[in-house]
């Protein structure tokens, strides 16, 4: 079974406040990673998948609002903005940038927990919704709905058969899938071509295709795709 603990990324240049938030959220059922800047956060987002981001608005360099606007170009991770600026125009600007919620400082820690849980409850949980959301693995993100693969901010060109494979794995991440399931409903895949397309896909997503980390062969069962 998948780990139900939500992974939260807290981004705030105030290290003391970030650690206090980390401790409180950790005590309330969250797994928390802390970043001190937008640049550090982008590095983490390129390597790891998070269920929700808590972004401070006023940070050196890229602000929380600017980071939100940038992420919304190709990332739908939920975002809560945290800031001392509580004027209506500030909240409107934050929400217009693509944030899901906006909490002003000072705040009650319990309110932060309630708001995070409220955002997470609104996220789709079904297998069908997960397929639309796509796969995250290492620095890659696959949008199953559009059939697009991204490595960070760079698109990766895919053949139609490779898109069909990734869509099939999106429905069954971290599970062994046999060849018949992979070709079911895919006109561009057949019993004789699956293995060839698997090899080609590995060349695009694996550091060493001979020793795959993400797209693994399960002897006697088929293939298993390890997603984040």
VODREN-273146 format. One line per 2 residues: their letters; for each residue x, y, z of N, C-alpha, C. Coordinates in nm, 2 decimals. Layout:
<atoms>
A> X:Y:Z:X:Y:Z:X:Y:Z | ... .
</atoms>
This chain:
<atoms>
XX> 0.08:-0.12:0.00:0.00:0.00:0.00:0.09:0.13:0.00 | 0.04:0.24:-0.06:0.12:0.36:-0.06:0.11:0.43:0.07 .
XX> 0.21:0.51:0.10:0.22:0.58:0.23:0.12:0.69:0.23 | 0.03:0.70:0.32:-0.07:0.80:0.32:-0.02:0.93:0.38 .
XX> 0.10:0.94:0.44:0.15:1.06:0.50:0.17:1.17:0.40 | 0.10:1.28:0.41:0.12:1.39:0.31:0.27:1.45:0.32 .
XX> 0.33:1.47:0.21:0.46:1.53:0.20:0.44:1.68:0.17 | 0.49:1.76:0.26:0.48:1.91:0.25:0.62:1.97:0.23 .
XX> 0.62:2.07:0.14:0.75:2.15:0.13:0.72:2.29:0.18 | 0.79:2.33:0.29:0.78:2.46:0.34:0.89:2.55:0.29 .
XX> 0.86:2.66:0.23:0.96:2.75:0.17:0.96:2.88:0.24 | 1.06:2.91:0.32:1.06:3.04:0.40:1.21:3.07:0.43 .
XX> 1.25:3.19:0.41:1.38:3.23:0.44:1.40:3.26:0.59 | 1.30:3.26:0.67:1.30:3.27:0.81:1.32:3.13:0.86 .
XX> 1.44:3.08:0.88:1.47:2.94:0.92:1.41:2.91:1.05 | 1.40:3.00:1.15:1.34:2.97:1.28:1.19:2.94:1.26 .
XX> 1.12:3.02:1.19:0.98:3.00:1.17:0.96:2.87:1.09 | 1.04:2.85:0.99:1.03:2.73:0.91:1.04:2.60:0.99 .
XX> 1.14:2.60:1.09:1.16:2.49:1.17:1.05:2.47:1.27 | 0.99:2.58:1.32:0.87:2.57:1.41:0.75:2.51:1.33 .
XX> 0.73:2.55:1.21:0.63:2.50:1.13:0.65:2.35:1.10 | 0.78:2.32:1.07:0.81:2.18:1.05:0.78:2.09:1.17 .
XX> 0.82:2.14:1.28:0.80:2.06:1.40:0.65:2.04:1.43 | 0.57:2.15:1.42:0.43:2.14:1.45:0.35:2.05:1.34 .
XX> 0.39:2.07:1.22:0.32:1.99:1.12:0.36:1.84:1.13 | 0.49:1.82:1.17:0.53:1.68:1.19:0.46:1.61:1.30 .
XX> 0.42:1.69:1.41:0.35:1.64:1.52:0.20:1.61:1.48 | 0.16:1.67:1.37:0.02:1.65:1.33:0.00:1.57:1.20 .
XX> 0.09:1.48:1.18:0.07:1.38:1.07:0.13:1.41:0.93 | 0.22:1.52:0.92:0.27:1.55:0.79:0.42:1.52:0.79 .
XX> 0.47:1.49:0.68:0.62:1.47:0.66:0.66:1.60:0.59 | 0.76:1.67:0.65:0.79:1.81:0.61:0.94:1.82:0.56 .
XX> 0.96:1.89:0.45:1.09:1.93:0.40:1.09:2.08:0.40 | 1.21:2.14:0.43:1.22:2.28:0.44:1.32:2.33:0.34 .
XX> 1.28:2.44:0.27:1.37:2.51:0.18:1.38:2.66:0.22 | 1.50:2.72:0.21:1.52:2.86:0.25:1.50:2.96:0.14 .
XX> 1.48:2.92:0.02:1.46:3.01:-0.09:1.38:2.94:-0.21 | 1.34:3.03:-0.30:1.27:2.97:-0.42:1.36:2.88:-0.50 .
XX> 1.48:2.92:-0.51:1.58:2.84:-0.59:1.60:2.71:-0.53 | 1.62:2.70:-0.40:1.63:2.58:-0.33:1.51:2.49:-0.35 .
XX> 1.39:2.56:-0.34:1.26:2.48:-0.36:1.25:2.42:-0.50 | 1.30:2.50:-0.60:1.29:2.45:-0.74:1.38:2.32:-0.76 .
XX> 1.49:2.33:-0.69:1.58:2.21:-0.70:1.52:2.09:-0.64 | 1.45:2.11:-0.52:1.38:1.99:-0.46:1.26:1.94:-0.54 .
XX> 1.19:2.04:-0.60:1.07:2.00:-0.68:1.11:1.93:-0.81 | 1.24:1.95:-0.85:1.29:1.88:-0.97:1.32:1.74:-0.94 .
XX> 1.34:1.70:-0.81:1.39:1.57:-0.78:1.28:1.49:-0.70 | 1.19:1.56:-0.63:1.10:1.49:-0.54:0.95:1.54:-0.57 .
XX> 0.86:1.46:-0.53:0.72:1.49:-0.55:0.66:1.53:-0.41 | 0.58:1.64:-0.41:0.52:1.68:-0.29:0.37:1.69:-0.30 .
XX> 0.30:1.67:-0.19:0.15:1.68:-0.20:0.10:1.82:-0.18 | 0.19:1.91:-0.13:0.14:2.05:-0.10:0.27:2.14:-0.07 .
XX> 0.26:2.26:-0.11:0.37:2.36:-0.08:0.31:2.47:0.01 | 0.39:2.51:0.11:0.37:2.63:0.19:0.47:2.73:0.16 .
XX> 0.44:2.84:0.09:0.54:2.94:0.04:0.52:3.07:0.11 | 0.63:3.12:0.17:0.64:3.26:0.22:0.64:3.35:0.09 .
XX> 0.56:3.46:0.10:0.56:3.55:-0.01:0.68:3.64:-0.02 | 0.73:3.70:0.09:0.84:3.79:0.09:0.97:3.71:0.11 .
XX> 1.04:3.68:0.00:1.17:3.61:0.01:1.27:3.68:-0.07 | 1.40:3.68:-0.04:1.50:3.74:-0.13:1.50:3.66:-0.26 .
XX> 1.53:3.74:-0.37:1.52:3.67:-0.50:1.38:3.66:-0.55 | 1.34:3.54:-0.59:1.21:3.51:-0.64:1.11:3.50:-0.52 .
XX> 1.00:3.58:-0.53:0.90:3.58:-0.42:0.81:3.46:-0.43 | 0.73:3.44:-0.33:0.64:3.33:-0.33:0.54:3.34:-0.44 .
XX> 0.49:3.46:-0.46:0.39:3.48:-0.57:0.46:3.45:-0.71 | 0.58:3.50:-0.72:0.65:3.47:-0.85:0.68:3.33:-0.87 .
XX> 0.72:3.26:-0.76:0.74:3.11:-0.77:0.61:3.04:-0.81 | 0.50:3.08:-0.74:0.37:3.02:-0.77:0.34:3.04:-0.92 .
XX> 0.35:3.16:-0.97:0.32:3.18:-1.11:0.41:3.10:-1.20 | 0.53:3.08:-1.17:0.62:3.00:-1.25:0.59:2.86:-1.25 .
XX> 0.56:2.80:-1.13:0.52:2.66:-1.11:0.39:2.63:-1.19 | 0.30:2.72:-1.19:0.17:2.70:-1.26:0.18:2.68:-1.41 .
XX> 0.30:2.70:-1.47:0.31:2.68:-1.61:0.31:2.53:-1.64 | 0.36:2.45:-1.55:0.36:2.30:-1.58:0.35:2.22:-1.45 .
XX> 0.30:2.27:-1.34:0.29:2.20:-1.22:0.16:2.24:-1.14 | 0.08:2.14:-1.11:-0.05:2.17:-1.04:-0.05:2.13:-0.89 .
XX> 0.07:2.12:-0.83:0.08:2.09:-0.69:0.01:2.20:-0.61 | -0.07:2.17:-0.51:-0.14:2.27:-0.43:-0.04:2.36:-0.36 .
XX> -0.08:2.49:-0.35:0.01:2.59:-0.29:-0.07:2.67:-0.19 | -0.02:2.69:-0.07:-0.07:2.78:0.03:0.04:2.89:0.05 .
XX> 0.00:3.01:0.03:0.09:3.13:0.05:0.08:3.17:0.19 | 0.20:3.20:0.25:0.20:3.25:0.39:0.28:3.38:0.39 .
XX> 0.21:3.48:0.45:0.27:3.62:0.44:0.21:3.71:0.55 | 0.29:3.81:0.58:0.25:3.92:0.67:0.16:4.02:0.60 .
XX> 0.16:4.02:0.47:0.08:4.12:0.39:-0.06:4.07:0.38 | -0.15:4.12:0.46:-0.29:4.07:0.46:-0.39:4.16:0.40 .
XX> -0.35:4.26:0.32:-0.44:4.35:0.25:-0.52:4.28:0.14 | -0.64:4.32:0.12:-0.72:4.24:0.01:-0.65:4.23:-0.12 .
XX> -0.58:4.34:-0.16:-0.51:4.33:-0.29:-0.40:4.23:-0.29 | -0.33:4.21:-0.17:-0.23:4.11:-0.16:-0.28:3.97:-0.18 .
XX> -0.40:3.95:-0.11:-0.46:3.82:-0.11:-0.51:3.79:-0.26 | -0.56:3.89:-0.32:-0.61:3.87:-0.46:-0.50:3.84:-0.55 .
XX> -0.38:3.91:-0.54:-0.27:3.89:-0.62:-0.22:3.75:-0.60 | -0.22:3.70:-0.48:-0.17:3.56:-0.45:-0.26:3.46:-0.51 .
XX> -0.39:3.48:-0.50:-0.48:3.38:-0.55:-0.48:3.38:-0.70 | -0.46:3.50:-0.76:-0.46:3.51:-0.91:-0.33:3.45:-0.96 .
XX> -0.23:3.44:-0.88:-0.11:3.38:-0.93:-0.12:3.23:-0.94 | -0.23:3.17:-0.88:-0.25:3.03:-0.89:-0.25:2.95:-0.76 .
XX> -0.23:3.03:-0.65:-0.23:2.97:-0.51:-0.37:2.91:-0.48 | -0.37:2.81:-0.40:-0.50:2.75:-0.35:-0.56:2.82:-0.23 .
XX> -0.47:2.88:-0.15:-0.51:2.94:-0.03:-0.41:3.04:0.02 | -0.44:3.13:0.11:-0.36:3.24:0.15:-0.38:3.26:0.30 .
XX> -0.27:3.25:0.38:-0.28:3.27:0.53:-0.19:3.38:0.57 | -0.24:3.47:0.65:-0.16:3.58:0.69:-0.09:3.55:0.83 .
XX> 0.03:3.61:0.85:0.10:3.61:0.97:0.06:3.73:1.06 | 0.06:3.71:1.19:0.08:3.59:1.26:-0.05:3.50:1.25 .
XX> -0.03:3.37:1.27:-0.14:3.28:1.25:-0.13:3.17:1.36 | -0.25:3.11:1.39:-0.25:3.00:1.48:-0.21:2.87:1.41 .
XX> -0.11:2.80:1.46:-0.06:2.68:1.40:-0.18:2.58:1.36 | -0.27:2.57:1.45:-0.39:2.48:1.43:-0.46:2.52:1.30 .
XX> -0.47:2.65:1.28:-0.54:2.70:1.16:-0.47:2.66:1.03 | -0.33:2.66:1.04:-0.25:2.62:0.93:-0.28:2.47:0.90 .
XX> -0.28:2.39:1.00:-0.31:2.24:0.98:-0.45:2.22:0.92 | -0.55:2.30:0.97:-0.69:2.28:0.92:-0.69:2.32:0.77 .
XX> -0.62:2.43:0.73:-0.62:2.48:0.60:-0.55:2.38:0.50 | -0.44:2.32:0.55:-0.37:2.22:0.47:-0.46:2.10:0.45 .
XX> -0.52:2.05:0.55:-0.61:1.93:0.54:-0.73:1.96:0.45 | -0.78:2.09:0.45:-0.89:2.12:0.37:-0.85:2.12:0.22 .
XX> -0.73:2.17:0.19:-0.68:2.17:0.05:-0.66:2.02:0.01 | -0.60:1.94:0.09:-0.57:1.80:0.05:-0.70:1.72:0.03 .
XX> -0.80:1.76:0.11:-0.93:1.69:0.09:-0.99:1.72:-0.05 | -0.96:1.83:-0.10:-1.02:1.87:-0.23:-0.94:1.81:-0.35 .
XX> -0.83:1.75:-0.32:-0.75:1.69:-0.43:-0.81:1.55:-0.47 | -0.81:1.52:-0.60:-0.87:1.39:-0.64:-0.79:1.27:-0.58 .
XX> -0.86:1.17:-0.54:-0.80:1.05:-0.48:-0.82:0.93:-0.56 | -0.91:0.93:-0.66:-0.94:0.81:-0.73:-0.83:0.77:-0.83 .
XX> -0.83:0.64:-0.87:-0.73:0.60:-0.96:-0.74:0.67:-1.10 | -0.87:0.70:-1.14:-0.89:0.77:-1.26:-0.83:0.91:-1.25 .
XX> -0.85:0.98:-1.14:-0.79:1.11:-1.12:-0.64:1.11:-1.12 | -0.59:1.00:-1.06:-0.44:0.99:-1.05:-0.39:0.97:-1.19 .
XX> -0.46:0.90:-1.28:-0.41:0.88:-1.41:-0.41:1.02:-1.49 | -0.50:1.11:-1.46:-0.50:1.24:-1.52:-0.39:1.32:-1.47 .
XX> -0.36:1.31:-1.34:-0.25:1.38:-1.28:-0.12:1.34:-1.34 | -0.10:1.21:-1.37:0.02:1.16:-1.43:0.12:1.10:-1.33 .
XX> 0.24:1.08:-1.38:0.35:1.01:-1.30:0.45:1.11:-1.27 | 0.51:1.10:-1.15:0.63:1.17:-1.12:0.74:1.07:-1.08 .
XX> 0.86:1.09:-1.14:0.97:0.99:-1.11:1.10:1.06:-1.14 | 1.18:1.07:-1.03:1.31:1.14:-1.04:1.28:1.28:-1.09 .
XX> 1.36:1.33:-1.19:1.34:1.47:-1.24:1.22:1.48:-1.34 | 1.15:1.37:-1.37:1.05:1.36:-1.47:0.91:1.38:-1.42 .
XX> 0.82:1.43:-1.51:0.68:1.44:-1.48:0.61:1.41:-1.61 | 0.52:1.31:-1.61:0.44:1.27:-1.73:0.30:1.31:-1.71 .
XX> 0.25:1.39:-1.80:0.11:1.44:-1.80:0.03:1.34:-1.89 | -0.04:1.25:-1.83:-0.11:1.14:-1.90:-0.22:1.20:-1.99 .
XX> -0.28:1.31:-1.94:-0.39:1.36:-2.02:-0.34:1.42:-2.15 | -0.23:1.49:-2.15:-0.17:1.55:-2.27:-0.07:1.46:-2.34 .
XX> -0.03:1.35:-2.28:0.07:1.27:-2.33:0.21:1.34:-2.35 | 0.24:1.42:-2.24:0.36:1.50:-2.25:0.46:1.45:-2.13 .
XX> 0.58:1.44:-2.16:0.69:1.41:-2.06:0.78:1.53:-2.05 | 0.80:1.57:-1.92:0.89:1.68:-1.89:1.00:1.64:-1.80 .
XX> 1.12:1.68:-1.83:1.24:1.67:-1.74:1.27:1.81:-1.69 | 1.22:1.83:-1.56:1.23:1.97:-1.51:1.14:2.06:-1.60 .
XX> 1.20:2.16:-1.66:1.12:2.25:-1.75:1.14:2.22:-1.90 | 1.21:2.11:-1.93:1.24:2.07:-2.06:1.15:1.96:-2.11 .
XX> 1.08:1.97:-2.22:1.00:1.86:-2.28:1.08:1.75:-2.33 | 1.04:1.63:-2.32:1.11:1.51:-2.38:1.02:1.45:-2.49 .
XX> 1.08:1.44:-2.61:1.00:1.39:-2.72:0.97:1.25:-2.71 | 0.84:1.21:-2.73:0.80:1.07:-2.71:0.73:1.02:-2.84 .
XX> 0.76:0.90:-2.87:0.68:0.83:-2.98:0.55:0.79:-2.93 | 0.45:0.77:-3.02:0.31:0.74:-2.97:0.31:0.61:-2.89 .
XX> 0.39:0.51:-2.92:0.40:0.39:-2.85:0.45:0.41:-2.71 | 0.55:0.50:-2.69:0.60:0.53:-2.56:0.50:0.60:-2.48 .
XX> 0.42:0.69:-2.54:0.31:0.75:-2.47:0.21:0.65:-2.42 | 0.18:0.55:-2.50:0.08:0.45:-2.46:0.13:0.37:-2.34 .
XX> 0.26:0.34:-2.34:0.32:0.27:-2.23:0.31:0.35:-2.10 | 0.35:0.48:-2.11:0.35:0.56:-1.99:0.20:0.57:-1.93 .
XX> 0.11:0.59:-2.02:-0.03:0.60:-1.98:-0.07:0.47:-1.91 | -0.03:0.35:-1.96:-0.06:0.23:-1.90:0.00:0.22:-1.76 .
XX> 0.12:0.26:-1.75:0.19:0.26:-1.62:0.13:0.36:-1.52 | 0.08:0.47:-1.57:0.01:0.57:-1.48:-0.10:0.51:-1.41 .
XX> -0.17:0.42:-1.47:-0.29:0.35:-1.41:-0.25:0.25:-1.30 | -0.12:0.20:-1.31:-0.08:0.10:-1.22:0.07:0.12:-1.17 .
XX> 0.09:0.24:-1.11:0.23:0.27:-1.07:0.27:0.18:-0.95 | 0.40:0.14:-0.95:0.45:0.06:-0.85:0.39:-0.08:-0.84 .
XX> 0.33:-0.13:-0.95:0.28:-0.26:-0.95:0.33:-0.33:-1.08 | 0.35:-0.46:-1.07:0.39:-0.54:-1.19:0.27:-0.54:-1.29 .
XX> 0.30:-0.51:-1.41:0.19:-0.51:-1.52:0.24:-0.60:-1.63 | 0.16:-0.70:-1.67:0.20:-0.79:-1.77:0.18:-0.73:-1.91 .
XX> 0.24:-0.80:-2.01:0.25:-0.74:-2.15:0.11:-0.73:-2.21 | 0.02:-0.82:-2.18:-0.12:-0.81:-2.23:-0.19:-0.69:-2.18 .
XX> -0.17:-0.65:-2.06:-0.23:-0.53:-2.00:-0.17:-0.40:-2.07 | -0.04:-0.41:-2.10:0.02:-0.29:-2.16:-0.03:-0.27:-2.30 .
XX> -0.06:-0.37:-2.38:-0.10:-0.35:-2.52:-0.25:-0.34:-2.53 | -0.33:-0.37:-2.42:-0.47:-0.36:-2.43:-0.52:-0.22:-2.46 .
XX> -0.59:-0.20:-2.57:-0.64:-0.07:-2.61:-0.54:0.02:-2.67 | -0.42:-0.03:-2.70:-0.31:0.05:-2.76:-0.28:0.00:-2.90 .
XX> -0.33:0.08:-3.00:-0.31:0.03:-3.14:-0.17:0.03:-3.18 | -0.08:0.11:-3.11:0.06:0.12:-3.15:0.15:0.03:-3.08 .
XX> 0.09:-0.07:-3.00:0.17:-0.17:-2.92:0.12:-0.31:-2.96 | 0.21:-0.40:-2.97:0.17:-0.54:-2.99:0.27:-0.63:-2.92 .
XX> 0.24:-0.76:-2.91:0.32:-0.86:-2.84:0.46:-0.86:-2.88 | 0.49:-0.83:-3.01:0.63:-0.83:-3.06:0.70:-0.70:-3.04 .
XX> 0.63:-0.59:-3.01:0.69:-0.46:-3.01:0.70:-0.40:-2.87 | 0.63:-0.46:-2.77:0.64:-0.41:-2.64:0.78:-0.40:-2.58 .
XX> 0.86:-0.51:-2.59:0.99:-0.51:-2.54:1.08:-0.41:-2.61 | 1.06:-0.39:-2.74:1.14:-0.29:-2.81:1.11:-0.15:-2.76 .
XX> 0.98:-0.12:-2.74:0.94:0.01:-2.70:0.99:0.04:-2.56 | 0.99:-0.07:-2.47:1.04:-0.06:-2.34:1.18:-0.02:-2.34 .
XX> 1.26:-0.08:-2.43:1.40:-0.05:-2.44:1.42:0.09:-2.48 | 1.35:0.14:-2.58:1.36:0.28:-2.63:1.32:0.38:-2.52 .
XX> 1.22:0.35:-2.44:1.17:0.44:-2.34:1.28:0.45:-2.23 | 1.34:0.33:-2.20:1.44:0.34:-2.09:1.56:0.43:-2.13 .
XX> 1.59:0.43:-2.26:1.70:0.52:-2.30:1.67:0.67:-2.28 | 1.55:0.70:-2.27:1.51:0.84:-2.25:1.49:0.88:-2.10 .
XX> 1.46:0.78:-2.01:1.43:0.81:-1.88:1.53:0.75:-1.77 | 1.61:0.66:-1.81:1.70:0.60:-1.72:1.85:0.66:-1.73 .
XX> 1.92:0.67:-1.62:2.06:0.71:-1.62:2.14:0.60:-1.69 | 2.11:0.48:-1.65:2.18:0.36:-1.71:2.07:0.26:-1.75 .
XX> 2.03:0.26:-1.88:1.92:0.17:-1.93:1.95:0.03:-1.90 | 2.08:-0.01:-1.88:2.10:-0.15:-1.86:2.07:-0.19:-1.71 .
XX> 2.07:-0.09:-1.63:2.03:-0.11:-1.48:1.92:-0.01:-1.45 | 1.80:-0.03:-1.50:1.69:0.06:-1.48:1.65:0.08:-1.34 .
XX> 1.63:0.20:-1.30:1.58:0.24:-1.17:1.42:0.25:-1.17 | 1.37:0.31:-1.28:1.23:0.34:-1.28:1.15:0.23:-1.35 .
XX> 1.19:0.19:-1.47:1.12:0.09:-1.55:1.19:-0.04:-1.54 | 1.14:-0.13:-1.45:1.20:-0.25:-1.42:1.13:-0.37:-1.47 .
XX> 1.21:-0.48:-1.51:1.15:-0.61:-1.55:1.13:-0.69:-1.43 | 1.01:-0.75:-1.43:0.97:-0.84:-1.32:0.96:-0.98:-1.38 .
XX> 1.05:-1.06:-1.35:1.06:-1.19:-1.42:0.93:-1.27:-1.40 | 0.88:-1.32:-1.51:0.76:-1.40:-1.51:0.63:-1.32:-1.50 .
XX> 0.64:-1.18:-1.48:0.52:-1.10:-1.46:0.50:-0.99:-1.56 | 0.61:-0.94:-1.60:0.60:-0.82:-1.70:0.70:-0.71:-1.66 .
XX> 0.64:-0.59:-1.64:0.72:-0.47:-1.60:0.66:-0.40:-1.49 | 0.74:-0.33:-1.41:0.70:-0.25:-1.30:0.76:-0.11:-1.31 .
XX> 0.67:-0.01:-1.30:0.72:0.13:-1.31:0.72:0.19:-1.17 | 0.84:0.23:-1.12:0.85:0.29:-0.99:0.84:0.44:-1.00 .
XX> 0.72:0.49:-0.95:0.70:0.63:-0.95:0.72:0.69:-0.81 | 0.73:0.82:-0.80:0.75:0.88:-0.67:0.62:0.88:-0.59 .
</atoms>
